[in-house]
């Protein structure tokens, strides 16, 4: 097995894609944390996952567990009305029953998950504590969990307690089956938890000790041992899953291609795109960043519709001669023939986003507009790179949002969401930081979006001249609160040596302005 460490950025990217696909909810965000167990916060629309390195097994086995636990969380998002805390017996038992309910419902949609669920059960059982290590009445709850989930318990328990556990497990199983059969939801299931509490003779507020897989991280488990446990699980779950080929489950061939692709992409990212391209350029953190707030889907979809003919590479145009005669155009006095004209966007563009303090009050709308621009450029398969600048710890920072050799995705969107508008407009200093990149990449257009006057106009004029000397077309887009102010900013920028300046008073107009300067 390949010993390549998957970066959390790569994991978050594929986890976000998978959880949104499985849950059919496009606003879910994913976070990786080594401090808590895997959980979903429905109100926050967030899934928190235990990282790979804290799990048991080899790299591929860890990934399979990671992926399946993500599937369960996606099913909770899709089917659960509420998720209680596992800290107390009542919530712990409800969540356990909900795990079974959403599994039944999810398997009806995603039949291909069966092998992965069985494989995951194996490691779930391995990770559970021996009953003699759990004290007090919490031992009864742990035994109930193990018997209900796996059909087996780890260790010994008093026979009188075991009878209660079997009875409670049988009742819980009947309730879950009825919920699935009659389409009952979380709230109906919750009404039956008290009966299980009663059968087990415990307090609903009984504290449940945390039991996490990563508490035994790195525990050795041979393939023979794993197969032995897998066969036990397969036999106990035969009533739900039917006959299971344990060897096929162990191999995980149906997931390995996906895992191998992820490794390959991860290796590429290590070599390009995830490291700063020049000293002075930094990559924004994507940890705990919610990029969904800067997605304006109506704006994005409207732009994609408007420019969809560019996507196809063809556009219908009316001419004095052509392929077909258009009677209506002739009657209206327009060119009477129309023909399909091939369009292609070969322009390479680098975009620099001003995130000085003057944009702070409109930062959200500014990011929505610039993200929509990036979405459409990606949609049109334009080769582009995006940078931003702001001040952090009293020093100007140039941020690499998207290098030209990295695809636009939710991780690059997270980088954009991370940048906080702050500081002045030291354009000359930013240009100087970017000069080695621009010199190496030689884009056709270098576009600067700014809403203020640069700190040192003469220095900007000199840098603009140097960049033009590289054969780069220097373009600036002035942003203002109204038409007059935007036009004034654009006019002032003209004196700094830019070959073309434009003005925008409505932030939503940014994508149209930028796309229309591309050569087609």
N, C-alpha and C positions, 0 to 999 in steps of 0.2 A: 504494500500500500504506500502511496506517495506521502512523504512526510513534508507536506507543504502547509504552512500556517495560513489559513484563510483569514484575510483581514476583516475586521468588523464592518468596515464600509461595504465590502462585497456581500457579506452576509445580510446586512440590513437591506441592501438593494434587492437581493433575490427574495428575502423574507417579506418585504413590502409588496413585491409583485405577487407572490404566492398567496399571502393572506387576503389581499384585495380580490384576487381571482376566486379564491375559495369562498370567501364570505359574501362576494358580490357587492362589496361596499368600498368605493374608491377613495374614501377619506381616512381610512385606517392608517395609523402611523405605527412604526415598530421601533423599539428601543432595546438595546442589549445591556443587561446589568448583572454583575457578579455578586450583588448584595441581596437579591431577593429571588424567590422561586418564580418560575414562569407563571404569569398571570395576565388577565385582561381587565382593563378598567373601562367599562362600557361608557360611562359618562364622559370620559376623556377621549374615547375613540382610540385607545392606545393598547398595544400588546407589548409586554415586557418579557424578554426571553433570557434564559440562562445561557451564557456563552459556551461555545464548544469546548474550550479548554477546561471547563469545570465539570464536564461530563465523563462518563466511563467508556472505556473501549478504545479502539484505534480511531484514526481520523475519520474514516468513512462511516464507522459505526456511530461516532459522535454526531456526524452530519445527519444520519438517518433519524436519530433520536430528536435532534433539533428540528428537523423538517416535520416529523409527525406531531411533536408537541405544538408546533405552529398550526398544523391542520386542526387539532383539537380547539385551539383558541379561535381559529376562524369559524369553526362550527358553533362555538359559544356566542360569538358575535352575531351569527346568523339566526340562531334559534333560542338564545336565552333572554329572558326579560330582566333578570338581575343575577349578579354574582356576589355572594356573601363572603365575608372573611373566613378563612380557614382556621382562625385562631381559637374558635370555640366549637364545641361538638355540633351544635345545630347547623351552622354554616358549612362545616366540614362535611357532614352527612348529606346535606342538600347538594353541595357541589359535586360530591362523589356520584350521587344518583344522576345529576345533570350530565356528568361525563359520559355515563352509559346512554342516556337519552340522546344526546347530540351525536354520539358515535353511531347509534342505530339510524338516526335521520341522515347523517352525513354519508354513511355507506350506501344509502339508496341513490345518492347523487354521484359519489366518487367511489365506484366499485374497485377501481385500481388501487385503492389504499389498503385493501385487506392484508396483504403481506406485510406492509410497513406497520400496520397497527399491531399485528401479532409479534413482529420483531420488537416493537417498542414495549409491548407488554412484558417481554422477557427481561429487558433492562429495568423496567419499572419494578418488577418483582425483586430483581437483584439489589436494587437500591433501597428497598424498604428495610427497616430495622428488624433485627431479631426481637421477638416479643419479650424476652427476658431483660432487654435493655430499656423497655418502656415501663414506667412505673405508675402505680395507682390505677384508677379506672380508665385512664387514657389507653392502657394496654387493651382494654375491651374494644375501644373504638378503632384502634390500629388493627386488631384481629378482624373486626367486622370489615374494615376497608380491604384487607388482603383477601379474605374469603369471598367477599362480594365481587371484587375486581378480578381475581385470579383463580378462584376456586381452590385455593390452598393457603396455608398459613406457615410462617417461618418460626419454628420453635414450638413450644408447648404452652398450653393454657388449661386452667381448671376445667374439668368436664362439665360442670354446671354452667360456667361461663360460655363454653363452646356451644352448648345447646341453645343458649340465648342468641349467640352469634349466627348459628345456622338458621334459626327462626327469623331473626331480623333480616338476614340476607335474602331468604326466600320471599319475605314480604316486600322488601325493597325491589327485588327483581320483578315481582308481579306488578308492582305499582309502575315501574318504568315501562314494562311491556304494555300496560294499559294506556299509559300516557302516549306512547308511540302509536298504538293501534287506534286510539280515539282522538288523536291530535290535541292532547292537553298540553298546556304550557308550564313554565317555571312555577307560576303562582299556584297551580293545581298540585304540582309535585310538592311544593312547600307545605301544603296543608297536611301531607301525610308523614312529614318528618317526625312530628311529635309521637306518632305511634311507634316508630323505630326507637326513639329515645326511651319510650316507655318499656318496650321489649328488652332493651339492653340494660334498663334500670340505672340510667345515668342522668346527670344534670345537663340540661341543654346548654348551659354556660360553662361546662367543663372545659378547661384550657387544654388545647391540643398542642403538643410539642412539634416544632418544625421538623420535618423529615425531607431532606433534599437530596437528589441524586449526587450533587457535587460535594456532599459531605464525605463521599468515598471516592473522590476523583483519583484516577490512576490505578484503581484496584485491579490487579491482574485477573483475567478470566480467559482461560484457554478456549479454543474453538470447540473442543469436546465438551467442556463444562457448559458453554453457551448453548450448544446443540441439545444437551440433556435438559436444560431448563426450558428451552424452546419447545421441545417435545411435550413436556408437562403442560405448558400453556396451551399448545395446539390441541391436546386431548381435552383439557378442561373447557376450551372455547369451541369445541366441535359443534355444539348445539347451535351456536350463532354463526359460525364461519364455515361449517362443513369440513370436509377432509382437507387438511393442509399439508403441503409438501414442505417439510421442515428444511430440507437442503436448499430449496429454491428461496425460501424466506431468508435463510442465513446469507445467501450469496448477494441478494439485493440487486440483481442485474437490471431490474426495471428503473432503478434510481441512479445506478452508477454512471450512465451516460450524462445525466444532468450534473452529477457531482464532478465528473471529469471536465465538462465544459466550464464549470465554475472555477475549477483549479486553473484551467488554461487562461481564462479571462483575468483571474487574480494575478497570475504570473505576468501577464501583459501590463496590468495596472501597476505592478511593482516596478516595471521597467520604464513606463511612460505614463504621464498623466496624474499620478498621485504624489509626485515629488515636485517641489518648486522648480520652475524652469530657470530661475536666475536668483542670485542673492538679492534680498530685499522684497521678493515676492513670496507671499505666504498663502497657505491653503486654509480656508475657514474650517473650523471644527463642525462636524455634523452630529455630534453627540447631543441627544435630547433636543433636537431641533424639529419643530413641526412645520414642514413645508406646505402642508395643505392649505394654510391660511393665505398663501400668496397665489393660489390657483384660482383664476376667474374663468371657469369653464365656458360661460356664455361668450366671453371675449375670445377665448382660444378657438372655440368651435366656429364662431362667426368669421374669424380670420382664415381658418382652414377652408371654410366654404368659399370665401371670397377668392382665395388664391389656389383653389383646387385644380384649375386648368394648368397652373404652373407645375403642379405635382405630376400631372399626366405627361407634361412636356409638349402639349399641343394647345393652340389657341385658335379659335375661329375669328377671322378678320374679314372685313368688307373692303374690297378693292375694285378698281375700274375693270379688271378682268380676273377671271378665276375659274374655279372648278364648277360652281353651280350659280344659277341666276336666282336672285331673291326679288320677287315681284314687289313685296311690301317696301323694301328699301328703295327700289326704283321709283315707286309712286311717291314716297316721302322725300325724294330728291337726294338720297344718299347713294354711295357707291353701290352698284347693282349686283356685283358678284361677291360671293364669299368663298374663302378657301381656308384650309387648316395650315397654320404656320407653326413650325417647330420652334419651341422656346427652351432654352437651357440656361441655368444659372451657374456660371463657372467662376463667379467672383468669390475670392477669399476675403473674409472680413474679420477684423478684430474690433470688438466693442469694449469701450471703457465707460463704466458707470460711476458718476459722481455720487458719493455718499457722504458729502460734507453735511454739517449741522443744518444748513439752510433747507435741506430736503426732508429733515426729520418729521415735520408735521404732516407731510404727504408720503412718508416712506412706504406705507402699506400699498397705496394705490400705485406708486412708482414701481414697486417690486412686482405687483400684479401685471402691470403693462410690460415691463422688461421680461418677465417670465413668459408672458404670452408671445412676445417677439421671439424668444429662444425656442419655444414650442413650434412655432410656425417655420422658423429657419430649419429646424431639425426635420419637420414634416416635408419641407421642400428639398431636403438633402443638400443644403448649402454648407460649405466648409466654413465654420466660424469658431471664434474663440471669444470668451467673455472674461473681463477683468473688472474690478471695482476698487475704489480707494476710499479710505476713511482715516480718522486719527484714533489711535489706541495707545494708551499710556503715554500721551503727549508726543507720540511719534507717528508720522504718516505711514500707513501700511497699504501696499498694493496687494490686493487679493486675487488669486487665481480661482475663478469660478468654474470655468470650463476651458481647458486647453483644446486646441483644434483637433487633437488626435484621440479625444474622448467623446463618447456619445452623450447627448443631453439626456438626463434621466433624473430620477427623484433624488439621487445623491448630489448632483450638481445643483438641483433646486434647493436642497437643504443648505448648500454652501451660500447661495444667494440669500436665503432667509436668515442666515446667521449674521450677516454683515449689518452692523449698527451705524446709522448715519451720525457722524460726529466730526467736528473739526472744521478747518478752513479748506481752501481750494488750491493746494500747491501743485498745480498741473505740471510745471516744469520738473519738479522733483519726481513726480510719478512717471512722467515720460522718460526721465533718466533711468529709473529703475527698470522700465520696460524695454529700454533701447536694445539690450542684447537679444531679447526674445524677438523683437520686431526685425532686427537685423538678420537673425537666423531664419525666421519664417517668411519674411517679405510678403505680407498680405497685400492684396490689391487696394483695400480700403482700411483705414484706421479711423473709426468713428468714436468721437467723444460726446457723451451726453452730460451736460452740465447746466446748473441753474444759477451760477454765480460768476463773478469776475475772478480771474486767477490772481494769486497772491503776488506774482512777479511777471507782469505782461512781457517785459523784454526777454526774460529767460525762456518763457513759453515760445516767443517768436523765434528764438534761436534754435530751440529743440524742434519746433515745427519744420524749420528749414532743413535741419539735419535729417529728419525722418523723410521729408520729401526727396532729399538727395538719395535715399535708398530706393526711390521709385514707388513710394507708397503715396496714395491719394489721401490727403488729410481732410477729413470732413467733421463738422461739429454740429450738434443739435442743441439749440438753446431752449431751456425749459423755463416758462414763466407762468405766474398766476393768472395772467390775462394776455390778450393778444398784443397789446402795446408793450408790456414788459418783456414778453418772449421775443418780440421783434427787435427790441432794443438790445437784448442780450446777444441775439444772433448777429446783429449789426456790429457790435463791439468785438465779437469773436472774429469777424471778417478781417479786422485789422491785425489779427495775430498770425496771419499767413495761411489760414485754412483756405483750401481751394473751393470749398462749398460749405455754406452755412444754412441751416434751416431753423425754423421756430415752431414751437408747440406750446399751446396754452392749456390743452387738455391732454392729460397723461395717457389716456386711452388711444390717442392718435399716434403715439410713438411707434408702434409696430408698422402701421401703414407708411409712415414717413421713411422709416429705415428700409423696408422691403422695396419701396419704389425707387431707391437709389441704386439697387443692384442692377448690373448689366444683364440683359436678357436677350 
